[in-house]
Amino acid sequence: MNEVLPVIEVRDLHKSFDGVEVLKGIDFDVNRGQIISIIGSSGSGKSTLLRCINWLEEPDSGSIRIVGDRVGIRADGKTPMSEKELASVRARAAMVFQSFNLWPHLSVLHNVTEAPVHVQGVNKDEAIAQAEVWLERVGMLVKKDAYPWTLSGGQKQRVAIARALAMNPEVILFDEPTSALDPELVGEVQGVIGELAADNFTMVIVTHEMDFARTISNEVVFIDKGVVVEQAAPEKFFGDPDTERLRQFVSRYR
């Protein structure tokens, strides 16, 4: 019987900035089809963890694997990956940023096709056809010839989600995907993520939206001061926490 590997394996991950340790030995797994929300106070290390997973931040120590393949380090266990190799890894763990990170000089369609063509070597016509499928999926095909500066925040984030999907990633990493949006636009982005969850996309979502985390997740992770304090199914996590620190945290949102 073949072993079923986690999509993401994080082991003993450490990361410091200017002498301040932000991640203090994180262990963390994500299985295929799981939707895991990560919550915690500002500065607890949530976004740093996501950025380390696809090597936008290089950890100080520890290891990260995507479906068994080491991230950032070649198979010999010591040689750093080239930028080309890292680009391929990042395609497997596509990031959706809170600030959208769309290229302002490219149309919506061009934003979505750029990485498949130039990183993955997909034929341009094929990339366009797939981009149109994903833009239709997020309700943005009608805007395919528009430029990001003409779009609302919610529309930009939906394009960013289509861009991530176009890479056919193993997992999508969402870093506070609604925090930069006006309140009336939050629901449209959460709705798209909810549709992806219903289709069993593997996702890791850093969020401060507690109700969203409760309804969309298979498991919720609480990170505090750089360590995983508690991880559980939403019912247990929000209804009957094991630690006093998590009880204090969730009580503020009731």
C-alpha positions in Angstrom: 0.0 0.0 0.0 1.4 3.4 -1.0 1.8 5.9 1.9 -0.4 8.9 1.6 1.8 11.9 2.2 0.6 15.2 3.7 0.4 18.0 1.1 2.4 20.1 3.6 4.7 19.0 6.3 6.4 21.6 8.5 8.9 20.3 11.1 10.6 22.3 13.9 10.4 25.6 11.9 12.3 28.6 13.3 12.5 32.1 12.0 13.8 35.3 13.5 13.9 38.9 12.4 16.5 41.3 13.9 17.2 38.9 16.7 13.5 38.4 17.6 12.3 34.8 17.2 9.0 34.9 15.4 8.5 31.2 14.8 9.7 28.9 17.7 9.7 25.4 16.4 6.4 25.0 14.5 5.2 21.5 13.6 2.3 21.6 11.2 0.6 19.2 8.7 -2.0 19.7 6.0 -3.6 16.7 4.3 -5.2 16.7 0.9 -8.6 18.3 0.8 -8.2 19.9 4.2 -9.2 23.5 4.8 -7.1 24.8 7.8 -7.6 28.3 9.2 -4.8 29.9 11.3 -5.7 32.5 13.8 -3.9 34.4 16.4 -3.0 37.9 17.6 -1.1 40.3 15.3 2.6 39.5 15.4 2.1 35.9 16.5 3.8 34.5 13.4 0.8 33.5 11.2 1.8 35.2 8.0 5.5 34.4 8.5 4.5 30.7 8.6 2.7 31.0 5.2 5.6 32.9 3.7 8.1 30.3 4.8 6.0 27.5 3.4 6.6 28.7 -0.2 10.0 30.2 0.7 9.1 33.9 0.3 10.8 34.0 3.7 13.8 31.6 4.3 13.5 29.8 7.6 16.5 29.8 10.0 16.1 26.1 10.6 13.6 23.3 10.3 12.1 21.7 7.2 9.1 22.1 4.9 7.9 19.5 2.4 5.2 19.7 -0.2 3.9 16.2 -1.0 7.2 14.8 0.3 9.5 17.1 -1.7 11.8 19.4 0.4 11.2 23.1 -0.1 14.1 25.5 -0.6 16.8 22.8 -0.4 17.8 20.3 -3.1 17.5 16.6 -2.7 21.1 16.4 -1.3 19.8 18.1 1.8 22.2 21.0 1.8 22.3 22.9 -1.6 19.9 25.8 -1.8 17.4 25.8 -4.7 17.9 28.1 -7.6 15.4 30.9 -8.3 14.0 28.8 -11.1 13.5 25.8 -8.8 11.9 28.0 -6.2 9.5 29.4 -8.8 8.4 25.8 -9.5 7.9 25.2 -5.8 5.9 28.3 -5.3 3.6 27.2 -8.1 2.7 24.1 -6.0 1.8 26.3 -3.0 0.2 29.3 -4.6 -0.2 32.4 -2.4 -3.1 34.8 -2.4 -2.0 38.0 -0.7 -4.0 40.5 1.4 -2.8 43.3 -0.9 -3.7 41.4 -4.2 -0.2 41.8 -5.8 -1.6 42.1 -9.3 0.6 43.6 -12.0 -0.9 47.0 -12.7 0.4 47.2 -16.3 -1.2 43.9 -17.3 -4.8 43.1 -18.1 -6.8 40.7 -15.9 -6.3 37.9 -18.4 -2.6 38.6 -18.7 -2.2 38.6 -14.9 -3.7 35.1 -14.8 -1.7 33.7 -17.8 1.7 35.2 -17.0 3.0 32.5 -14.5 1.6 29.4 -16.3 3.4 30.6 -19.5 6.7 31.8 -18.1 7.1 29.6 -15.0 5.4 26.4 -16.1 6.0 26.6 -19.8 2.3 26.2 -20.7 1.4 27.0 -24.3 0.0 30.5 -24.6 -3.3 29.5 -26.2 -3.8 26.7 -23.6 -3.0 29.2 -20.8 -5.5 31.6 -22.1 -8.2 28.9 -22.3 -7.5 27.8 -18.8 -7.4 31.4 -17.5 -10.8 32.0 -18.9 -12.2 28.9 -17.2 -10.8 30.1 -13.8 -12.0 33.7 -14.3 -15.4 32.4 -15.1 -15.2 30.4 -11.9 -14.6 33.4 -9.8 -17.1 35.6 -11.7 -14.5 37.8 -13.4 -14.5 36.6 -17.0 -16.4 39.7 -18.0 -13.5 41.8 -16.8 -10.7 39.8 -18.6 -9.6 42.8 -20.7 -9.8 45.3 -17.8 -6.8 46.6 -15.8 -6.4 46.2 -12.0 -6.7 49.9 -11.3 -10.3 49.8 -12.7 -11.4 47.1 -10.3 -12.8 47.1 -6.8 -10.9 45.4 -4.0 -13.2 42.4 -4.1 -12.8 42.1 -7.8 -9.0 42.3 -7.5 -8.9 39.6 -4.9 -11.1 37.3 -7.1 -8.6 37.8 -10.0 -5.8 37.0 -7.5 -7.6 33.7 -6.6 -8.0 32.9 -10.3 -4.3 33.6 -10.8 -3.4 31.1 -8.0 -5.8 28.5 -9.4 -4.3 28.8 -12.9 -1.0 27.2 -11.5 -2.9 24.0 -10.6 -1.3 24.1 -7.2 -1.3 21.4 -4.6 -2.4 23.9 -2.0 -3.6 27.5 -1.9 -2.2 29.8 0.8 -4.5 32.7 1.7 -2.9 35.5 3.8 -5.7 37.5 5.3 -7.6 37.5 2.0 -10.3 39.9 3.2 -8.4 42.3 5.5 -7.8 44.9 2.8 -11.5 45.0 1.7 -14.3 47.3 2.5 -16.8 45.4 4.7 -19.4 45.1 2.0 -16.9 43.3 -0.3 -15.8 40.7 2.2 -18.7 38.4 1.5 -18.0 38.1 -2.2 -14.4 36.9 -1.6 -15.5 34.6 1.2 -18.1 33.1 -1.1 -15.5 32.2 -3.8 -13.3 30.6 -1.1 -16.4 28.7 0.2 -17.1 27.3 -3.3 -13.5 26.1 -3.6 -13.8 24.4 -0.2 -17.0 22.6 -1.4 -14.9 21.2 -4.3 -12.2 19.9 -1.9 -9.4 22.3 -2.8 -6.6 22.1 -0.2 -6.3 25.5 1.5 -4.5 27.2 4.4 -6.2 30.4 5.4 -4.7 33.0 7.8 -7.7 35.1 8.9 -9.0 37.3 11.6 -12.6 36.5 10.7 -13.6 34.1 13.4 -17.1 33.2 12.0 -15.5 32.5 8.6 -12.9 30.2 10.2 -15.6 28.4 12.1 -17.7 27.7 9.1 -15.2 26.9 6.4 -12.5 25.0 8.2 -11.9 21.3 8.9 -9.4 22.3 11.6 -8.4 25.6 13.2 -4.9 26.4 14.4 -4.1 28.9 17.1 -0.6 30.4 17.0 0.6 32.5 19.9 4.0 34.0 20.3 5.5 31.8 17.6 4.2 28.4 18.7 1.1 26.3 17.9 -0.9 26.5 21.1 -3.9 24.4 20.0 -5.3 22.7 16.9 -8.8 21.2 16.7 -12.0 20.9 14.7 -14.0 24.1 14.8 -16.6 22.7 17.2 -14.0 21.8 19.7 -11.8 24.8 19.0 -14.4 27.4 19.6 -16.7 25.5 21.9 -14.4 23.7 24.3 -10.8 24.9 24.1 -8.2 23.0 26.1 -6.0 25.9 27.0 -6.7 29.0 29.0 -4.9 31.1 26.4 -7.3 30.0 23.6 -10.3 30.5 25.9 -9.2 34.1 26.5 -8.7 34.7 22.8 -12.0 33.3 21.5 -14.0 34.9 24.3 -13.3 38.3 22.7 -15.2 37.3 19.6 -18.4 35.9 21.2 
